[in-house]
Amino acid sequence: MTNIILSILTVLLMLFPNSTRLQVESRKRILWRDFTGENIVRIINERDNDALEELMCGNIKQNMSDLSDKIEELFDIIDGEIIDFKWETFSGYYENHANGKSISQKDYRLDFSTATGSYRIRGIMEYFNSFQPKEMGIRSITLRDDPSASEWVVQIRATNGVGEWHE
């Protein structure tokens, strides 16, 4: 059903390419379909650089000249295939203006294990933005090579519009 709706939205976007409402609706549906714990685990296990890059926000795509290399670095640090994981989304950020435009972000965490170690991915997903629809997507993704470690070993972050979180 989601793919049918996305197909219809794609046709409408070809007819009305400047429609912010259609851009937001299309991108939102893609993100809700693809940004799940199961899909992120699949992307990591398959080392699917293109799929992870597609989930990134416009800011990251435009401002990180080495994005593909950073994604590969993230994949390289993870030793082995993910065999167990826990996915959580929580809190976040919401902004609403009187003109009806809004932004919604959620923090997410993926704790996972391979046969040789445990890891944590943490970040921010912007799943709604009627100001700038191209900014919808992963605003931040960070990796710890041990969930209890205090340092991130890989950080991919937008240059603006990313809040700080505390654990």
DSSP file with accessible surface (Angstrom, degrees, kcal/mol):
  #  RESIDUE AA STRUCTURE BP1 BP2  ACC     N-H-->O    O-->H-N    N-H-->O    O-->H-N    TCO  KAPPA ALPHA  PHI   PSI    X-CA   Y-CA   Z-CA
    1    1 A M     >        0   0  165      0, 0.0     4,-2.3     0, 0.0     5,-0.2   0.000 360.0 360.0 360.0 -44.4    0.0    0.0    0.0
    2    2 A T  H  >  +     0   0   61      1,-0.2     4,-2.7     2,-0.2     5,-0.2   0.906 360.0  51.6 -59.4 -41.1    2.8    2.4    0.9
    3    3 A N  H  > S+     0   0   98      2,-0.2     4,-2.1     1,-0.2    -1,-0.2   0.859 108.4  51.5 -66.0 -33.9    4.5    1.8   -2.4
    4    4 A I  H  > S+     0   0  103      2,-0.2     4,-2.3     1,-0.2    -2,-0.2   0.943 111.6  46.6 -66.0 -46.0    1.2    2.6   -4.3
    5    5 A I  H  X S+     0   0   44     -4,-2.3     4,-2.7     1,-0.2    -2,-0.2   0.923 111.9  51.1 -62.7 -42.6    0.8    5.8   -2.4
    6    6 A L  H  X S+     0   0   11     -4,-2.7     4,-2.3     1,-0.2    -1,-0.2   0.888 108.6  52.3 -63.2 -35.9    4.5    6.7   -3.1
    7    7 A S  H  X S+     0   0   73     -4,-2.1     4,-2.1     2,-0.2    -1,-0.2   0.927 110.6  47.1 -64.2 -43.7    4.0    6.0   -6.8
    8    8 A I  H  X S+     0   0   96     -4,-2.3     4,-2.6     1,-0.2    -2,-0.2   0.932 112.0  50.2 -63.5 -44.6    1.0    8.3   -6.9
    9    9 A L  H  X S+     0   0   13     -4,-2.7     4,-2.6     1,-0.2    -2,-0.2   0.887 107.7  54.8 -62.4 -36.7    2.9   11.0   -5.0
   10   10 A T  H  X S+     0   0   73     -4,-2.3     4,-1.8     2,-0.2    -1,-0.2   0.931 109.1  46.9 -62.3 -44.9    5.8   10.6   -7.5
   11   11 A V  H  X S+     0   0   75     -4,-2.1     4,-1.8     1,-0.2    -2,-0.2   0.938 112.9  49.3 -62.4 -45.3    3.5   11.3  -10.4
   12   12 A L  H  X S+     0   0   60     -4,-2.6     4,-2.7     1,-0.2    -2,-0.2   0.890 108.5  53.5 -62.8 -37.1    1.9   14.3   -8.7
   13   13 A L  H  < S+     0   0   36     -4,-2.6    -1,-0.2     2,-0.2    -2,-0.2   0.840 105.7  53.6 -67.2 -31.5    5.4   15.6   -7.9
   14   14 A M  H  < S+     0   0  138     -4,-1.8    -1,-0.2     1,-0.2    -2,-0.2   0.888 114.9  41.3 -67.0 -35.9    6.3   15.4  -11.6
   15   15 A L  H  < S+     0   0  115     -4,-1.8    -2,-0.2     1,-0.2    -1,-0.2   0.842 132.0  24.1 -78.2 -34.6    3.1   17.4  -12.4
   16   16 A F    ><  +     0   0  118     -4,-2.7     3,-1.7    -5,-0.2    -1,-0.2  -0.600  70.0 166.5-131.0  70.5    3.6   19.9   -9.5
   17   17 A P  T 3  S+     0   0   76      0, 0.0    -1,-0.1     0, 0.0    -4,-0.1   0.720  74.6  53.9 -65.3 -20.2    7.3   19.9   -8.6
   18   18 A N  T 3  S+     0   0  145      4,-0.0     2,-0.9     5,-0.0     3,-0.1   0.330  74.4 120.7 -97.7   9.2    7.2   23.0   -6.5
   19   19 A S    <>  -     0   0   38     -3,-1.7     4,-2.3     1,-0.2     5,-0.2  -0.628  44.3-167.4 -77.7 107.1    4.4   21.8   -4.2
   20   20 A T  H  > S+     0   0   53     -2,-0.9     4,-2.9     1,-0.2     5,-0.3   0.906  87.4  56.4 -59.8 -40.6    5.8   21.8   -0.7
   21   21 A R  H  > S+     0   0  213      1,-0.2     4,-2.4     2,-0.2    -1,-0.2   0.918 109.6  44.6 -60.8 -43.2    2.9   19.8    0.6
   22   22 A L  H  > S+     0   0   29      2,-0.2     4,-2.6     1,-0.2     5,-0.2   0.897 112.7  52.1 -67.7 -39.4    3.6   17.0   -1.9
   23   23 A Q  H  X S+     0   0   51     -4,-2.3     4,-2.4     2,-0.2     5,-0.3   0.934 112.4  45.3 -61.2 -45.9    7.3   17.1   -1.2
   24   24 A V  H  X S+     0   0    6     -4,-2.9     4,-2.8     2,-0.2     5,-0.2   0.938 114.2  48.2 -63.1 -47.2    6.7   16.8    2.5
   25   25 A E  H  X S+     0   0   50     -4,-2.4     4,-2.1    -5,-0.3    -2,-0.2   0.919 113.5  47.2 -63.4 -41.7    4.2   14.0    2.2
   26   26 A S  H  X S+     0   0   13     -4,-2.6     4,-2.0     2,-0.2    -1,-0.2   0.955 115.5  43.5 -64.7 -50.1    6.4   12.0   -0.2
   27   27 A R  H  X S+     0   0   29     -4,-2.4     4,-2.6    -5,-0.2     5,-0.2   0.904 112.0  54.4 -64.2 -40.2    9.5   12.3    1.9
   28   28 A K  H  X S+     0   0   52     -4,-2.8     4,-2.6    -5,-0.3     5,-0.2   0.929 109.0  47.9 -59.9 -44.2    7.6   11.6    5.1
   29   29 A R  H  X S+     0   0   81     -4,-2.1     4,-1.8    -5,-0.2    -1,-0.2   0.886 110.8  51.1 -66.6 -38.1    6.2    8.4    3.7
   30   30 A I  H  X S+     0   0   35     -4,-2.0     4,-2.6     2,-0.2     5,-0.3   0.942 112.4  46.8 -62.5 -45.8    9.6    7.2    2.4
   31   31 A L  H  X S+     0   0    4     -4,-2.6     4,-3.1     1,-0.2    -2,-0.2   0.920 111.4  49.8 -64.3 -43.9   11.2    7.9    5.9
   32   32 A W  H  < S+     0   0  145     -4,-2.6    -1,-0.2     1,-0.2    -2,-0.2   0.858 115.5  45.5 -64.6 -31.3    8.4    6.1    7.8
   33   33 A R  H  < S+     0   0   97     -4,-1.8    -2,-0.2    -5,-0.2    -1,-0.2   0.909 125.5  28.4 -74.5 -41.7    8.8    3.1    5.4
   34   34 A D  H  < S+     0   0   35     -4,-2.6     2,-1.5    -5,-0.2    -2,-0.2   0.689  98.9  80.4-100.2 -21.3   12.6    2.9    5.5
   35   35 A F     <  +     0   0   23     -4,-3.1     2,-0.3    -5,-0.3    -1,-0.2  -0.583  65.0 121.2 -94.3  79.4   13.7    4.3    8.9
   36   36 A T  S  > S-     0   0   43     -2,-1.5     4,-2.6     1,-0.1     5,-0.2  -0.913  73.7-112.9-130.0 158.8   13.1    1.3   11.1
   37   37 A G  H  > S+     0   0    0     -2,-0.3     4,-2.6     1,-0.2     5,-0.2   0.922 117.7  52.7 -57.3 -43.4   15.4   -0.7   13.3
   38   38 A E  H  > S+     0   0  127      1,-0.2     4,-2.3     2,-0.2    -1,-0.2   0.905 110.9  46.3 -60.9 -41.3   15.1   -3.7   11.0
   39   39 A N  H  > S+     0   0   27      2,-0.2     4,-2.8     1,-0.2    -1,-0.2   0.898 111.0  50.9 -72.0 -38.2   16.0   -1.7    7.9
   40   40 A I  H  X S+     0   0    5     -4,-2.6     4,-2.5     2,-0.2    -2,-0.2   0.927 111.2  49.5 -64.1 -41.3   19.0    0.0    9.6
   41   41 A V  H  X S+     0   0   13     -4,-2.6     4,-3.1    -5,-0.2     5,-0.2   0.937 111.5  49.2 -61.5 -43.8   20.2   -3.4   10.6
   42   42 A R  H  X S+     0   0   84     -4,-2.3     4,-2.6    -5,-0.2    -2,-0.2   0.940 110.2  50.9 -60.5 -45.0   19.8   -4.7    7.1
   43   43 A I  H  X>S+     0   0    2     -4,-2.8     5,-2.4     1,-0.2     4,-0.5   0.917 113.6  44.9 -59.8 -43.7   21.6   -1.7    5.7
   44   44 A I  H ><5S+     0   0    9     -4,-2.5     3,-1.0     3,-0.2    -2,-0.2   0.945 113.5  48.9 -66.1 -47.8   24.5   -2.3    8.1
   45   45 A N  H 3<5S+     0   0   45     -4,-3.1    -2,-0.2     1,-0.3    -1,-0.2   0.873 118.1  40.5 -61.8 -35.7   24.7   -6.0    7.4
   46   46 A E  H 3<5S-     0   0  117     -4,-2.6    -1,-0.3    -5,-0.2    -2,-0.2   0.480 104.3-131.5 -88.3  -4.2   24.6   -5.5    3.7
   47   47 A R  T <<5 +     0   0  100     -3,-1.0     2,-1.5    -4,-0.5    -3,-0.2   0.908  38.3 177.9  51.4  47.6   27.0   -2.5    3.9
   48   48 A D     >< +     0   0   49     -5,-2.4     4,-2.0     1,-0.2     5,-0.2  -0.611  11.4 175.2 -88.2  84.1   24.5   -0.6    1.7
   49   49 A N  H  > S+     0   0   14     -2,-1.5     4,-2.7     1,-0.2     5,-0.2   0.900  77.1  52.8 -56.3 -45.5   26.2    2.8    1.5
   50   50 A D  H  > S+     0   0  124      1,-0.2     4,-2.2     2,-0.2    -1,-0.2   0.894 107.6  50.9 -62.0 -40.9   23.6    4.2   -1.0
   51   51 A A  H  > S+     0   0   22      2,-0.2     4,-1.0     1,-0.2    -1,-0.2   0.917 113.0  44.9 -66.1 -41.2   20.6    3.2    1.2
   52   52 A L  H >X S+     0   0    2     -4,-2.0     3,-0.6     1,-0.2     4,-0.5   0.928 112.7  51.5 -69.1 -40.9   22.0    4.9    4.3
   53   53 A E  H >< S+     0   0   59     -4,-2.7     3,-1.4     1,-0.2    -2,-0.2   0.894 103.9  58.6 -61.7 -37.4   23.0    7.9    2.3
   54   54 A E  H 3< S+     0   0   99     -4,-2.2    -1,-0.2     1,-0.3    -2,-0.2   0.829 102.3  54.4 -62.1 -30.3   19.5    8.2    0.9
   55   55 A L  H << S+     0   0    3     -4,-1.0    83,-3.1    -3,-0.6    -1,-0.3   0.603  89.4 103.3 -79.7 -10.4   18.1    8.4    4.5
   56   56 A M  B << S-a  138   0A   0     -3,-1.4    83,-0.2    -4,-0.5    80,-0.1  -0.364  77.0-108.6 -74.3 153.2   20.4   11.4    5.2
   57   57 A C     >  -     0   0    0     81,-2.3     4,-2.0    78,-0.1    78,-0.2  -0.280  30.7-105.6 -73.9 164.5   19.1   15.0    5.3
   58   58 A G  H  > S+     0   0   10     76,-1.9     4,-2.4     1,-0.2     5,-0.2   0.859 117.1  59.5 -59.9 -37.3   19.9   17.5    2.7
   59   59 A N  H  > S+     0   0   11      1,-0.2     4,-2.4     2,-0.2    -1,-0.2   0.929 107.7  44.3 -60.6 -46.5   22.3   19.4    4.9
   60   60 A I  H  > S+     0   0    0     78,-0.2     4,-1.8     1,-0.2    -1,-0.2   0.938 113.3  51.1 -64.7 -44.4   24.5   16.3    5.4
   61   61 A K  H  < S+     0   0   80     -4,-2.0    -1,-0.2     1,-0.2    -2,-0.2   0.875 117.5  39.4 -61.5 -36.8   24.4   15.4    1.7
   62   62 A Q  H  < S+     0   0  150     -4,-2.4    -1,-0.2    -5,-0.2    -2,-0.2   0.827 121.8  38.8 -81.7 -33.8   25.5   19.0    0.8
   63   63 A N  H  < S+     0   0   86     -4,-2.4     2,-0.8    -5,-0.2    -2,-0.2   0.541  99.3  73.3-103.0  -7.2   28.0   19.7    3.5
   64   64 A M    ><  -     0   0   34     -4,-1.8     3,-1.5    -5,-0.2     4,-0.2  -0.851  51.5-179.8-109.2  98.1   29.9   16.4    3.9
   65   65 A S  T 3  S+     0   0  130     -2,-0.8     3,-0.2     1,-0.3    -1,-0.2   0.768  86.0  46.5 -66.6 -23.1   32.1   16.0    0.9
   66   66 A D  T 3> S+     0   0   68      1,-0.2     4,-2.4    -3,-0.1    -1,-0.3  -0.014  72.8 127.1-107.5  30.2   33.4   12.7    2.4
   67   67 A L  H <> S+     0   0    6     -3,-1.5     4,-2.5     1,-0.2     5,-0.2   0.909  73.4  50.4 -56.1 -46.7   29.9   11.3    3.3
   68   68 A S  H  > S+     0   0   56     -3,-0.2     4,-2.2     1,-0.2    -1,-0.2   0.913 111.9  48.6 -59.9 -40.5   30.4    8.0    1.5
   69   69 A D  H  > S+     0   0  112      2,-0.2     4,-2.3     1,-0.2    -1,-0.2   0.883 110.1  51.4 -66.8 -39.4   33.8    7.5    3.2
   70   70 A K  H  X S+     0   0   42     -4,-2.4     4,-2.2     2,-0.2    -2,-0.2   0.892 109.6  49.9 -65.6 -38.4   32.3    8.3    6.6
   71   71 A I  H  X S+     0   0    0     -4,-2.5     4,-2.5    -5,-0.2    -2,-0.2   0.930 110.7  49.8 -64.8 -42.8   29.6    5.7    6.0
   72   72 A E  H  X S+     0   0   62     -4,-2.2     4,-2.8    -5,-0.2    -2,-0.2   0.901 108.4  53.7 -61.6 -39.0   32.2    3.1    5.0
   73   73 A E  H  X S+     0   0   73     -4,-2.3     4,-1.7     2,-0.2    -1,-0.2   0.922 108.0  50.1 -60.7 -43.4   34.1    4.0    8.2
   74   74 A L  H  X S+     0   0    0     -4,-2.2     4,-1.1     1,-0.2     3,-0.3   0.948 113.1  45.8 -59.3 -48.0   31.0    3.3   10.2
   75   75 A F  H  < S+     0   0    4     -4,-2.5     3,-0.4     1,-0.2    -2,-0.2   0.895 109.9  55.1 -61.5 -41.9   30.5   -0.1    8.5
   76   76 A D  H  < S+     0   0  104     -4,-2.8    -1,-0.2     1,-0.2    -2,-0.2   0.819 102.3  55.7 -65.0 -32.1   34.2   -1.0    8.9
   77   77 A I  H  < S+     0   0   51     -4,-1.7     2,-0.6    -3,-0.3    -1,-0.2   0.845  89.1  85.4 -71.4 -28.8   34.2   -0.5   12.7
   78   78 A I  S  < S-     0   0   12     -4,-1.1     2,-0.9    -3,-0.4     4,-0.0  -0.606  75.0-149.2 -78.5 115.3   31.4   -2.9   13.1
   79   79 A D        -     0   0   94     -2,-0.6    37,-0.6     2,-0.1    38,-0.2  -0.759  56.7 -19.1 -93.3 100.5   33.0   -6.4   13.3
   80   80 A G  S    S-     0   0   48     -2,-0.9     2,-0.3    34,-0.1     3,-0.0  -0.303  95.3 -41.9 100.9 179.1   30.7   -9.0   11.9
   81   81 A E        -     0   0  131     -2,-0.1    34,-0.4     1,-0.1     2,-0.3  -0.618  61.1-105.6 -87.1 142.7   27.0   -9.3   11.1
   82   82 A I        +     0   0    9     -2,-0.3    32,-0.3   -41,-0.2     3,-0.1  -0.494  39.8 171.8 -69.1 127.6   24.4   -8.0   13.6
   83   83 A I        +     0   0  121     30,-3.1     2,-0.3     1,-0.4    31,-0.2   0.595  65.4  19.0-112.0 -17.8   22.7  -10.9   15.4
   84   84 A D  E     +B  113   0A 109     29,-1.3    29,-2.7     2,-0.0    -1,-0.4  -0.986  66.4 169.6-153.6 142.8   20.7   -9.1   18.0
   85   85 A F  E     -B  112   0A  66     -2,-0.3     2,-0.4    27,-0.2    27,-0.2  -0.994  24.3-150.1-153.2 159.7   19.4   -5.5   18.4
   86   86 A K  E     -B  111   0A 122     25,-2.9    25,-2.4    -2,-0.3     2,-0.4  -0.996  18.7-162.3-131.3 126.3   17.2   -3.2   20.3
   87   87 A W  E     +B  110   0A  63     -2,-0.4     2,-0.4    23,-0.2    23,-0.2  -0.914  13.1 172.1-113.5 131.0   15.7   -0.2   18.6
   88   88 A E  E     -B  109   0A  57     21,-2.5    21,-2.7    -2,-0.4     2,-0.4  -0.999  16.6-169.1-139.0 140.7   14.2    2.8   20.4
   89   89 A T  E     +B  108   0A  70     -2,-0.4     2,-0.3    19,-0.2    19,-0.2  -0.967  25.7 157.9-120.0 145.2   12.9    6.2   19.4
   90   90 A F  E     -B  107   0A  53     17,-2.3    17,-2.0    -2,-0.4    -2,-0.0  -0.975  39.7  -9.9-159.6 168.5   12.2    8.8   22.1
   91   91 A S  E     +     0   0A  82     -2,-0.3     2,-0.3    15,-0.2    16,-0.1   0.152  64.1 156.2  32.0-143.4   11.8   12.4   23.0
   92   92 A G  E     -     0   0A  40     14,-0.2     2,-0.4    -3,-0.1    14,-0.2  -0.890  39.2 -65.8 132.3-159.8   12.8   14.8   20.3
   93   93 A Y  E     -B  105   0A 106     12,-1.6    12,-3.0    -2,-0.3     2,-0.4  -0.987  34.0-175.3-137.8 140.1   12.2   18.3   19.2
   94   94 A Y  E     -B  104   0A 136     -2,-0.4     2,-0.4    10,-0.2    10,-0.2  -0.998   1.6-179.3-140.1 133.5    9.1   20.0   17.8
   95   95 A E  E     -B  103   0A  61      8,-2.4     8,-2.2    -2,-0.4     2,-0.4  -1.000   3.6-178.7-133.3 133.0    8.7   23.6   16.5
   96   96 A N  E     -B  102   0A  94     -2,-0.4     2,-0.3     6,-0.2     6,-0.2  -0.999   8.1-159.8-135.0 133.1    5.4   25.1   15.2
   97   97 A H    >   -     0   0   82      4,-2.7     3,-2.1    -2,-0.4     4,-0.1  -0.783  32.9-112.2-109.5 159.2    4.8   28.5   13.8
   98   98 A A  T 3  S+     0   0  117     -2,-0.3    -1,-0.1     1,-0.3    -2,-0.0   0.735 112.6  68.6 -62.1 -22.0    1.5   30.4   13.5
   99   99 A N  T 3  S-     0   0  110      2,-0.1    -1,-0.3     1,-0.1     3,-0.1   0.394 120.0-104.5 -80.6   6.0    1.7   30.1    9.7
  100  100 A G  S <  S+     0   0   57     -3,-2.1     2,-0.3     1,-0.3    -2,-0.1   0.431  80.1 129.1  90.4  -1.4    1.1   26.3   10.0
  101  101 A K        +     0   0   69     -4,-0.1    -4,-2.7    28,-0.0    -1,-0.3  -0.643  31.2 169.5 -89.4 146.0    4.7   25.3    9.3
  102  102 A S  E     -B   96   0A  13     -2,-0.3    28,-2.5    -6,-0.2    29,-0.5  -0.970  27.7-146.4-151.5 164.9    6.5   22.9   11.6
  103  103 A I  E     -BC  95 129A  23     -8,-2.2    -8,-2.4    -2,-0.3     2,-0.4  -0.994  14.0-171.1-131.8 137.3    9.5   20.7   12.2
  104  104 A S  E     +BC  94 128A  13     24,-2.6    23,-1.4    -2,-0.4    24,-1.4  -0.998   6.8 176.4-132.5 130.1    9.5   17.4   14.2
  105  105 A Q  E     -BC  93 126A  13    -12,-3.0   -12,-1.6    -2,-0.4     2,-0.4  -0.943  10.0-161.1-128.2 151.2   12.6   15.4   15.2
  106  106 A K  E     - C   0 125A  67     19,-2.7    19,-2.9    -2,-0.3     2,-0.3  -0.987  17.5-130.3-129.4 143.0   13.0   12.2   17.2
  107  107 A D  E     -BC  90 124A  20    -17,-2.0   -17,-2.3    -2,-0.4     2,-0.3  -0.648  30.6-167.5 -80.9 148.4   16.1   10.9   18.9
  108  108 A Y  E     -BC  89 123A   4     15,-2.3    15,-2.0    -2,-0.3     2,-0.4  -0.960  12.4-166.2-137.6 156.5   16.8    7.2   18.2
  109  109 A R  E     -BC  88 122A  46    -21,-2.7   -21,-2.5    -2,-0.3     2,-0.5  -0.989   4.1-170.2-143.6 135.4   19.1    4.6   19.6
  110  110 A L  E     -BC  87 121A   0     11,-2.9    11,-2.7    -2,-0.4     2,-0.5  -0.961   6.3-173.4-126.3 106.1   20.1    1.2   18.1
  111  111 A D  E     +BC  86 120A  33    -25,-2.4   -25,-2.9    -2,-0.5     2,-0.3  -0.899  21.3 165.1 -95.6 131.2   22.0   -1.1   20.5
  112  112 A F  E     -BC  85 119A   5      7,-2.1     7,-2.9    -2,-0.5     2,-0.4  -0.966  26.8-145.0-149.2 162.6   23.2   -4.2   18.8
  113  113 A S  E     -BC  84 118A  33    -29,-2.7   -30,-3.1    -2,-0.3   -29,-1.3  -0.959   6.1-170.8-129.8 146.1   25.5   -7.2   19.0
  114  114 A T        -     0   0    8      3,-2.9     3,-0.3    -2,-0.4   -32,-0.1  -0.619  51.7 -88.4-114.2-176.6   27.6   -9.1   16.6
  115  115 A A  S    S+     0   0   92    -34,-0.4   -35,-0.1    -2,-0.2     3,-0.1   0.754 127.6  34.8 -65.9 -19.1   29.4  -12.4   17.4
  116  116 A T  S    S-     0   0   92    -37,-0.6     2,-0.3     1,-0.2    -1,-0.2   0.505 122.6  -5.7-116.3  -6.7   32.4  -10.4   18.5
  117  117 A G        -     0   0   24     -3,-0.3    -3,-2.9   -38,-0.2     2,-0.3  -0.997  55.8-108.3-172.1 175.1   31.1   -7.2   20.2
  118  118 A S  E     -C  113   0A  55     27,-0.3     2,-0.3    -2,-0.3    -5,-0.2  -0.931  32.8-179.9-121.8 149.4   28.4   -4.8   21.2
  119  119 A Y  E     -C  112   0A  14     -7,-2.9    -7,-2.1    -2,-0.3     2,-0.4  -0.894  18.1-144.2-142.9 165.1   27.7   -1.3   19.7
  120  120 A R  E     -CD 111 144A  35     24,-1.9    24,-2.7    -2,-0.3     2,-0.4  -0.992   6.0-167.9-138.1 129.6   25.5    1.7   19.9
  121  121 A I  E     +CD 110 143A   1    -11,-2.7   -11,-2.9    -2,-0.4     2,-0.3  -0.955  17.3 175.9-109.1 134.6   24.2    3.9   17.2
  122  122 A R  E     +CD 109 142A   6     20,-2.1    20,-2.3    -2,-0.4     2,-0.3  -0.980  12.9 118.7-137.3 147.9   22.6    7.1   18.3
  123  123 A G  E     -CD 108 141A   0    -15,-2.0   -15,-2.3    -2,-0.3     2,-0.4  -0.977  50.4 -81.9-178.3-166.0   21.2   10.1   16.4
  124  124 A I  E     -CD 107 140A   4     16,-1.2    15,-2.8    -2,-0.3    16,-1.5  -0.989  26.1-163.0-129.3 132.7   18.4   12.4   15.4
  125  125 A M  E     -CD 106 138A   7    -19,-2.9   -19,-2.7    -2,-0.4     2,-0.8  -0.976   9.2-152.5-116.2 126.1   15.8   11.8   12.7
  126  126 A E  E     +CD 105 137A   5     11,-3.0    11,-2.2    -2,-0.5   -21,-0.2  -0.893  21.3 170.8 -95.7 109.7   13.8   14.7   11.3
  127  127 A Y  E     +     0   0A  54    -23,-1.4     2,-0.3    -2,-0.8   -22,-0.2   0.465  63.5  33.4-104.3  -0.9   10.6   13.1   10.1
  128  128 A F  E     +C  104   0A  48    -24,-1.4   -24,-2.6     9,-0.1    -1,-0.2  -0.944  55.3 154.4-153.2 131.8    8.6   16.2    9.3
  129  129 A N  E     +C  103   0A   4     -2,-0.3   -26,-0.2   -26,-0.2     7,-0.2  -0.721   9.7 173.7-156.8 101.2    9.7   19.6    8.0
  130  130 A S  S    S+     0   0   16    -28,-2.5   -27,-0.1    -2,-0.2  -106,-0.1   0.482  82.9  61.4 -89.4  -1.5    7.3   21.9    6.1
  131  131 A F  S    S+     0   0   68    -29,-0.5    -1,-0.1     1,-0.2   -28,-0.1   0.910 128.2   2.9 -79.3 -52.5    9.8   24.7    6.0
  132  132 A Q    >   -     0   0  121      1,-0.1     3,-2.3  -112,-0.0     4,-0.3  -0.780  66.2-171.7-137.9  89.5   12.4   22.8    4.1
  133  133 A P  G >  S+     0   0   12      0, 0.0     3,-1.8     0, 0.0    -1,-0.1   0.809  83.7  64.7 -56.2 -30.1   11.3   19.3    3.0
  134  134 A K  G 3  S+     0   0  161      1,-0.3   -76,-1.9   -77,-0.1   -75,-0.1   0.666  91.7  66.0 -69.9 -12.8   14.7   18.3    1.7
  135  135 A E  G <  S+     0   0   22     -3,-2.3    -1,-0.3   -78,-0.2     2,-0.2   0.524  75.4 109.6 -84.5  -5.9   16.0   18.6    5.3
  136  136 A M    <   +     0   0    0     -3,-1.8     2,-0.3    -4,-0.3    -9,-0.2  -0.504  57.7  57.5 -69.6 137.0   13.9   15.6    6.4
  137  137 A G  E    S- D   0 126A   0    -11,-2.2   -11,-3.0    -2,-0.2     2,-0.4  -0.892  99.2 -11.8 139.6-166.7   16.0   12.6    7.2
  138  138 A I  E     +aD  56 125A   0    -83,-3.1   -81,-2.3    -2,-0.3   -13,-0.2  -0.526  49.8 177.8 -69.4 120.2   18.9   11.6    9.4
  139  139 A R  E    S+     0   0A   7    -15,-2.8    19,-2.8    -2,-0.4     2,-0.3   0.642  71.7  10.8 -93.7 -22.0   20.3   14.8   10.9
  140  140 A S  E     +ED 157 124A   0    -16,-1.5   -16,-1.2    17,-0.2    -1,-0.4  -0.961  56.7 177.0-158.6 137.4   22.8   12.9   13.0
  141  141 A I  E     +ED 156 123A   3     15,-2.7    15,-2.6    -2,-0.3     2,-0.3  -0.964  13.3 176.1-142.9 126.2   24.2    9.3   13.3
  142  142 A T  E     -ED 155 122A   0    -20,-2.3   -20,-2.1    -2,-0.3     2,-0.4  -0.953  14.1-149.4-131.0 151.5   26.9    8.4   15.7
  143  143 A L  E     -ED 154 121A   0     11,-2.6    10,-2.9    -2,-0.3    11,-1.3  -0.979   6.4-167.9-127.0 133.4   28.6    5.1   16.6
  144  144 A R  E     - D   0 120A  31    -24,-2.7   -24,-1.9    -2,-0.4     8,-0.1  -0.961  19.4-145.3-110.8 138.2   30.1    3.8   19.8
  145  145 A D  S    S+     0   0   83     -2,-0.4   -27,-0.3     6,-0.3     7,-0.1   0.414  95.5  30.6 -85.1   6.6   32.2    0.6   19.6
  146  146 A D  S >  S-     0   0   72    -26,-0.1     3,-2.1   -29,-0.1    -1,-0.2  -0.873  81.1-134.5-156.9 124.7   30.9   -0.2   23.1
  147  147 A P  T 3  S+     0   0   29      0, 0.0   -28,-0.1     0, 0.0    -2,-0.1   0.795 108.0  47.5 -54.3 -28.1   27.5    0.9   24.3
  148  148 A S  T 3  S+     0   0  100     -3,-0.0   -29,-0.0    -4,-0.0    -3,-0.0   0.514  86.6 114.1 -92.5  -3.1   28.9    2.1   27.6
  149  149 A A    <   -     0   0   25     -3,-2.1    -3,-0.1     1,-0.1    -5,-0.0  -0.302  61.0-145.2 -65.3 150.7   31.9    3.9   26.1
  150  150 A S  S    S+     0   0   97      2,-0.0     2,-0.4    -6,-0.0    -1,-0.1   0.630  76.4  71.0 -92.0 -14.1   31.9    7.7   26.5
  151  151 A E  S    S-     0   0  141      2,-0.0     2,-0.4     0, 0.0    -6,-0.3  -0.839  74.4-133.7-108.6 141.4   33.4    8.5   23.1
  152  152 A W        -     0   0   49     -2,-0.4    -8,-0.3     1,-0.1     3,-0.1  -0.736   9.5-162.4 -85.6 135.9   31.8    8.2   19.7
  153  153 A V  S    S+     0   0   50    -10,-2.9     2,-0.4    -2,-0.4    -9,-0.2   0.725  79.5  25.3 -92.5 -22.9   34.1    6.6   17.1
  154  154 A V  E     -E  143   0A   2    -11,-1.3   -11,-2.6     2,-0.0     2,-0.4  -0.994  66.8-177.4-139.1 134.1   32.2    7.8   14.1
  155  155 A Q  E     +E  142   0A  85     -2,-0.4     2,-0.5   -13,-0.2   -13,-0.2  -0.993   8.1 178.4-133.2 126.9   30.0   11.0   13.9
  156  156 A I  E     +E  141   0A   0    -15,-2.6   -15,-2.7    -2,-0.4     2,-0.4  -0.984  24.6 163.5-123.5 113.0   28.0   12.1   10.9
  157  157 A R  E     -E  140   0A  53     -2,-0.5   -17,-0.2   -17,-0.2   -18,-0.1  -0.985  40.5-112.1-137.2 145.2   26.1   15.3   11.8
  158  158 A A        -     0   0   10    -19,-2.8     4,-0.1    -2,-0.4     3,-0.1  -0.326  30.5-124.3 -64.8 155.1   24.3   18.1   10.0
  159  159 A T  S    S+     0   0  100      1,-0.1     2,-0.3     2,-0.1    -1,-0.1   0.638  89.7  10.9 -81.3 -15.0   26.1   21.4   10.3
  160  160 A N  S    S+     0   0  100    -21,-0.1    -1,-0.1     1,-0.1     3,-0.1  -0.976 107.8  47.4-152.9 164.0   22.9   23.1   11.8
  161  161 A G  S    S+     0   0   46     -2,-0.3     2,-0.5     1,-0.2    -2,-0.1   0.698  77.4 119.4  78.7  19.4   19.5   22.1   13.2
  162  162 A V        -     0   0   28     -4,-0.1    -1,-0.2    -3,-0.0     2,-0.1  -0.968  48.2-155.5-121.3 118.4   20.8   19.3   15.4
  163  163 A G        -     0   0   40     -2,-0.5     2,-0.3    -3,-0.1   -70,-0.0  -0.246  22.2-106.6 -79.3 174.6   20.3   19.5   19.1
  164  164 A E        -     0   0  138     -2,-0.1     2,-0.3     2,-0.0    -1,-0.1  -0.777  29.3-158.2 -99.8 149.1   22.4   17.9   21.8
  165  165 A W        -     0   0   25     -2,-0.3     2,-0.4     2,-0.0     0, 0.0  -0.879   3.4-147.9-122.8 160.2   21.2   14.9   23.7
  166  166 A H              0   0  167     -2,-0.3    -2,-0.0     0, 0.0     0, 0.0  -0.983 360.0 360.0-131.0 138.7   22.4   13.6   27.1
  167  167 A E              0   0  109     -2,-0.4    -2,-0.0     0, 0.0     0, 0.0  -0.800 360.0 360.0-108.7 360.0   22.5   10.0   28.3
